[in-house]
Amino acid sequence: MEKPTTIPPLAVLAQAELPTEYGDFQTVVFSVEGDDREHLALVYGQPGGKERVVVRVHSECITGEVFGSLKCDCGAQLDSAMREVVRRGTGIVLYLRQEGRGIGLTNKIRAYALQAQGADTVDANRLLGLPDDARTYEAAAAMLVHLDVRSIELITNNPEKVRALEELGIRVEARLPSLVPVGKHAQRYLEVKRDRMHHLIPEREAVPQSVAHGATGSDNKRG
């Protein structure tokens, strides 16, 4: 993939093998110019030089991934992506350190407090004077270029993420849905993603698993 001029230079800070319950990944830590955060790539197999590499661009969610919060589906989506990459035999999970859709942990918890008073996720951010989604994807594009990925199949429900990567010069050949069962605490969260943020989530996926009977059907359904 030819390096686009719109993405920043990066440096590799460290790399090592990381055995996980899903499989053995090569972990690479990157630093991107103009960004003091450390971003990670979990690389499975040999994606360098290949077309249609399955990729998940995943933003940090400490509440869901570390503490098991039931308010979102982030932890389940990360687990599902790692499984899918291993199932495919080759792929990459990019882990971007942009907590709370880019607003940071403190503001995310402030937004949680407003949600407890009745605001949804979009209105809570706006009440704090923050954007609905502050994430950017220059780091992800730079990491994919460094890893010599020619084109990708992107695991996401968010068409904005596809558009952002394509504008940065990444060729997205297909969108693969990321639909995981959720409980009642995440129902409104998914409804807002679908209805106000235009994520491609079928209506039956935005209800608790007990109601949806664990269904995960969609276009491009994963095996």
Phi, psi and omega per residue, in radians:
M1 nan 2.223 3.109
E2 -1.224 2.355 -3.061
K3 -1.232 2.074 3.081
P4 -1.183 2.666 -3.118
T5 -1.401 -0.141 -3.049
T6 -1.611 -0.043 -3.119
I7 -1.834 2.609 -3.039
P8 -1.404 2.743 2.997
P9 -1.141 2.708 3.098
L10 -2.423 2.923 3.089
A11 -2.305 2.524 3.027
V12 -1.521 2.120 -3.103
L13 -1.609 -0.603 -3.103
A14 -2.923 2.744 3.016
Q15 -2.736 2.580 -3.116
A16 -2.903 2.826 3.057
E17 -1.296 2.448 3.132
L18 -2.223 1.788 3.049
P19 -1.296 2.316 3.120
T20 -2.261 3.017 3.107
E21 -1.169 -0.262 -3.136
Y22 -1.653 -0.504 -3.095
G23 2.815 3.126 -3.110
D24 -1.666 2.062 -3.140
F25 -1.878 2.675 2.902
Q26 -1.621 2.099 -3.119
T27 -1.729 2.227 3.126
V28 -2.153 2.218 3.114
V29 -1.753 2.242 -3.077
F30 -2.044 2.607 2.925
S31 -2.090 2.267 -3.103
V32 -1.889 2.379 -3.115
E33 -0.992 2.285 -3.141
G34 1.490 0.102 -3.094
D35 -2.399 2.046 -3.064
D36 -1.497 0.077 3.108
R37 -1.515 2.674 3.068
E38 -1.733 2.083 3.131
H39 -1.809 2.678 -3.061
L40 -2.145 2.584 2.935
A41 -2.089 2.243 2.998
L42 -1.795 1.928 -3.009
V43 -1.885 2.234 3.112
Y44 -2.073 2.291 -3.118
G45 1.327 -2.611 -3.073
Q46 -2.202 1.387 -3.081
P47 -1.388 -0.224 -3.076
G48 -1.029 2.289 3.111
G49 1.384 0.082 -3.038
K50 -1.783 2.727 3.044
E51 -1.670 2.733 3.020
R52 0.919 0.790 3.073
V53 -1.327 2.263 3.129
V54 -1.265 2.242 -3.035
V55 -2.382 2.409 2.927
R56 -2.004 2.157 3.003
V57 -1.753 1.861 -2.941
H58 -2.066 2.274 3.124
S59 -1.680 2.485 -3.062
E60 -0.954 2.428 3.041
C61 -2.522 1.539 -3.060
I62 -1.110 -0.597 -3.112
T63 -1.172 -0.731 -3.108
G64 -1.445 -0.656 -3.027
E65 -1.515 -0.546 -3.114
V66 -1.730 -0.774 -3.014
F67 -1.772 0.002 3.058
G68 1.226 0.561 3.109
S69 -0.986 2.451 3.102
L70 -1.646 0.055 -3.078
K71 -1.380 -0.219 -3.083
C72 -2.511 3.072 3.118
D73 -1.934 0.303 -3.005
C74 -1.116 -0.829 -3.131
G75 -1.080 -0.751 3.131
A76 -1.144 -0.644 3.108
Q77 -1.155 -0.696 3.110
L78 -1.110 -0.819 3.109
D79 -1.024 -0.794 -3.123
S80 -1.075 -0.713 3.141
A81 -1.141 -0.729 3.126
M82 -1.110 -0.713 3.091
R83 -1.093 -0.734 -3.090
E84 -1.169 -0.708 3.103
V85 -1.045 -0.782 3.132
V86 -1.157 -0.720 3.128
R87 -1.053 -0.651 -3.135
R88 -1.291 -0.350 3.139
G89 1.615 -0.383 3.116
T90 -2.661 2.416 3.088
G91 2.949 3.130 -3.039
I92 -2.470 2.381 2.914
V93 -1.933 2.038 3.057
L94 -1.662 2.172 -3.095
Y95 -1.925 1.847 -3.077
L96 -1.670 2.348 -3.073
R97 -1.519 1.187 3.100
Q98 -2.289 1.375 -3.073
E99 -1.055 2.520 3.025
G100 1.084 0.775 -3.056
R101 0.952 0.586 3.025
G102 1.601 0.002 -3.107
I103 -1.611 -0.154 3.114
G104 1.611 2.823 -3.035
L105 -1.158 -0.743 -3.110
T106 -1.058 -0.865 3.136
N107 -1.173 -0.540 3.089
K108 -1.097 -0.776 3.129
I109 -1.202 -0.625 3.028
R110 -1.065 -0.702 3.105
A111 -1.151 -0.659 3.071
Y112 -1.005 -0.727 -3.137
A113 -1.095 -0.695 3.099
L114 -1.203 -0.612 3.083
Q115 -1.121 -0.612 3.102
A116 -1.143 -0.363 3.105
Q117 -1.624 0.020 3.047
G118 2.082 -0.214 3.130
A119 -1.278 2.583 3.008
D120 -1.518 -3.122 -3.019
T121 -1.134 -0.608 3.128
V122 -1.235 -0.877 -3.100
D123 -1.148 -0.586 3.105
A124 -1.068 -0.784 3.096
N125 -1.076 -0.729 -3.105
R126 -1.186 -0.627 3.071
L127 -1.103 -0.477 3.092
L128 -1.528 0.015 -3.117
G129 1.306 0.493 -3.066
L130 -2.032 2.731 3.106
P131 -1.204 2.764 3.095
D132 -1.044 -0.696 -3.126
D133 -2.575 1.984 -3.067
A134 -1.764 0.187 -3.086
R135 -1.250 2.618 3.026
T136 -2.281 2.847 -2.988
Y137 -2.268 0.326 3.071
E138 -1.055 -0.714 3.134
A139 -1.095 -0.732 3.128
A140 -1.088 -0.774 3.129
A141 -1.083 -0.759 3.139
A142 -1.098 -0.675 3.137
M143 -1.165 -0.710 3.134
L144 -1.158 -0.682 3.082
V145 -1.104 -0.784 3.129
H146 -1.061 -0.652 -3.129
L147 -1.419 0.047 3.041
D148 1.056 0.731 3.073
V149 -1.526 2.182 -3.042
R150 -1.418 -0.665 3.045
S151 -2.777 2.843 -3.010
I152 -2.321 2.763 2.838
E153 -1.925 2.009 -2.945
L154 -1.678 2.175 3.073
I155 -1.438 1.839 3.138
T156 -2.911 2.715 2.955
N157 -1.794 -0.013 -2.946
N158 -1.828 1.829 -3.138
P159 -1.114 -0.419 3.101
E160 -1.138 -0.594 3.111
K161 -1.170 -0.694 3.065
V162 -1.057 -0.845 -3.117
R163 -1.067 -0.761 -3.105
A164 -1.095 -0.735 -3.141
L165 -1.199 -0.701 3.128
E166 -1.116 -0.651 3.108
E167 -1.158 -0.400 3.097
L168 -1.588 0.133 3.053
G169 1.654 0.112 3.120
I170 -1.530 2.254 3.138
R171 -1.514 1.946 -3.139
V172 -1.738 1.897 -3.080
E173 -1.402 -0.514 -3.098
A174 -2.765 2.683 3.001
R175 -1.867 2.211 3.091
L176 -1.863 2.178 -3.100
P177 -1.167 2.659 3.052
S178 -2.125 1.562 -3.045
L179 -2.051 2.024 -3.083
V180 -2.206 2.612 3.104
P181 -1.106 2.512 3.097
V182 -2.301 2.857 3.056
G183 -1.687 -3.072 -3.028
K184 -1.136 -0.491 -3.091
H185 -1.172 -0.433 -3.099
A186 -1.727 0.039 -3.052
Q187 -1.056 -0.880 -3.103
R188 -1.151 -0.630 3.106
Y189 -0.991 -0.810 -3.140
L190 -1.255 -0.613 3.103
E191 -1.083 -0.712 3.130
V192 -1.192 -0.702 3.064
K193 -0.979 -0.788 -3.090
R194 -1.251 -0.853 -2.940
D195 -1.500 -0.518 -3.069
R196 -1.977 -0.392 -3.127
M197 -1.954 0.037 2.975
H198 1.137 0.486 3.019
H199 -1.236 2.572 -3.052
L200 -1.548 1.341 -3.111
I201 -2.065 2.052 3.089
P202 -1.029 2.622 -3.072
E203 -0.988 -0.658 -3.095
R204 -1.194 -0.322 3.137
E205 -1.423 -0.268 -3.088
A206 -1.662 0.479 3.060
V207 -2.240 2.797 -3.094
P208 -1.011 2.681 -3.105
Q209 -0.999 -0.645 -3.103
S210 -1.122 -0.486 3.105
V211 -1.498 -0.714 -3.086
A212 -1.411 -0.088 -3.126
H213 1.012 0.560 3.076
G214 1.233 0.272 -3.096
A215 -1.133 2.503 3.071
T216 -2.346 0.535 -3.084
G217 -1.323 2.622 3.089
S218 -3.080 -3.127 2.969
D219 -1.207 2.635 -3.106
N220 0.914 0.752 -3.086
K221 -1.032 2.365 3.071
R222 -1.311 2.668 3.108
G223 -1.462 nan nan
